[in-house]
């Protein structure tokens, strides 16, 4: 993909990280790649794409590498394990902050928040761009097979992904129908 408003060095940087993860951890690579690709499509549609968003979209789940023992389980995750998984935005944000990308780090930290304040940290004041990473991440998680459940149908995934965005100020600014159409197009091309 070619993004005119993204620096080539940023694209090369992300591609190198993705390539490394494709080799080291194919499961995390697929999560990072699909979440990033979909978040970028959403951001482009709403004119929110810049270098920081590009970095945040692809690296929002890099902290999952430290949780492979939990992610590779074939059965349900226990509460203590889920608490560990909920730390991945913190871990991911810290990695990106250490690389010098402060704004991207902030988007990553909040990528599991939503307008109904039901995210990992129950935040009510966070960058709105983080919502698009959340939508992409949630949708990808819904349509992929987990060790403990089959993938959700497309309609189930849409409902699960967008339930915290309907009837909110976010919906007043960004069309849920437009988002649904982008998710549908992405789903038909990749799953």
CORQUIHU-V359520 format. One record per residue. PSI is psi in whole degrees, -180 to 180 (NA if undefined). OMEGA is omega in whole degrees, -180 to 180 (999 if undefined). NEAR is the number of other ideal C-beta (glycine too) atoms within 10 Angstrom. Layout:
PSI&OMEGA&NEAR ; PSI&OMEGA&NEAR
//
This chain:
146&179&8 ; 124&-180&6 ; 112&-174&16 ; -32&-177&5 ; 12&177&10 ; 132&178&18 ; 138&179&12 ; -37&180&9 ; -33&177&9 ; -45&179&18 ; -44&179&16 ; -42&179&10 ; -50&-180&18 ; -43&179&20 ; -38&178&11 ; -41&177&10 ; -45&180&18 ; -42&179&16 ; -44&178&11 ; -44&-179&11 ; -30&176&23 ; -36&180&14 ; -46&-174&9 ; -37&-176&11 ; 85&-178&17 ; -34&-179&10 ; -47&179&14 ; -37&177&20 ; -49&-179&19 ; -40&178&14 ; -47&-180&21 ; -45&-176&27 ; -51&-178&18 ; -42&177&21 ; -46&180&25 ; -49&-179&24 ; -45&-178&17 ; -42&179&24 ; -38&179&31 ; -43&178&22 ; -42&178&18 ; -46&-178&25 ; -40&178&21 ; -43&-179&16 ; -35&-177&16 ; 17&176&17 ; 45&-180&8 ; 5&-173&17 ; 123&170&22 ; 180&-176&18 ; -43&-179&19 ; -43&178&20 ; -41&179&24 ; -49&179&23 ; -48&-178&24 ; -39&-178&31 ; -45&-177&30 ; -27&-176&27 ; 7&-178&29 ; -24&-177&31 ; 16&-179&28 ; -28&178&21 ; -15&178&21 ; -20&179&20 ; -33&-179&19 ; -1&-176&15 ; 21&-175&17 ; -35&180&13 ; -31&178&9 ; -44&-176&15 ; -28&-177&18 ; 5&179&10 ; 148&178&14 ; 4&180&7 ; -178&-177&7 ; 152&178&11 ; 140&179&16 ; 167&-177&11 ; -42&180&7 ; -37&178&8 ; -39&178&15 ; -38&176&11 ; -37&177&11 ; -44&-180&16 ; -38&-180&15 ; -10&177&13 ; -11&-174&13 ; -31&175&22 ; -35&178&26 ; -48&-180&14 ; -45&-180&18 ; -45&-180&25 ; -40&-180&25 ; -42&177&15 ; -49&-176&18 ; -36&176&25 ; -42&179&16 ; -25&177&9 ; -6&175&14 ; 15&-178&8 ; 81&-174&21 ; -50&-178&11 ; -43&178&17 ; -39&179&26 ; -40&179&22 ; -43&177&19 ; -41&180&29 ; -46&-179&32 ; -39&-176&24 ; 15&-173&26 ; 0&173&32 ; 17&176&20 ; 164&179&24 ; 165&-175&23 ; -14&179&21 ; 12&176&15 ; 35&-179&14 ; 21&-180&11 ; -172&-178&21 ; -39&-174&19 ; 0&180&14 ; 34&-178&10 ; 146&177&14 ; -2&180&10 ; 100&-178&7 ; 163&-179&20 ; 130&-177&18 ; -28&179&15 ; -29&179&24 ; -27&178&25 ; -38&-178&28 ; -33&174&28 ; -40&177&31 ; -45&-180&27 ; -47&-180&25 ; -44&-178&28 ; -45&-180&24 ; -46&-179&21 ; -45&179&27 ; -44&179&27 ; -33&-180&18 ; -39&-174&20 ; -2&178&22 ; 147&176&17 ; 137&173&9 ; 161&179&15 ; -25&-175&11 ; 0&178&10 ; 154&175&9 ; 168&177&8 ; 151&175&14 ; 156&173&19 ; 166&179&11 ; -48&-179&17 ; -40&176&9 ; -42&-179&12 ; -42&178&21 ; -47&-179&20 ; -48&-179&13 ; -42&-177&15 ; -41&-171&23 ; 2&-175&19 ; -29&-180&13 ; 3&-179&20 ; -20&180&20 ; 144&178&12 ; 40&177&12 ; 172&177&16 ; -28&177&10 ; -44&-179&19 ; -29&177&15 ; -28&-178&9 ; -41&-174&11 ; 125&-176&20 ; 122&176&12 ; -36&178&15 ; -42&177&9 ; -45&180&12 ; -45&178&24 ; -41&179&14 ; -38&177&12 ; -43&179&20 ; -40&180&24 ; -45&180&13 ; -44&179&12 ; -46&-179&19 ; -44&-178&17 ; -25&180&9 ; -26&-171&8 ; -16&-176&12 ; NA&999&12
//
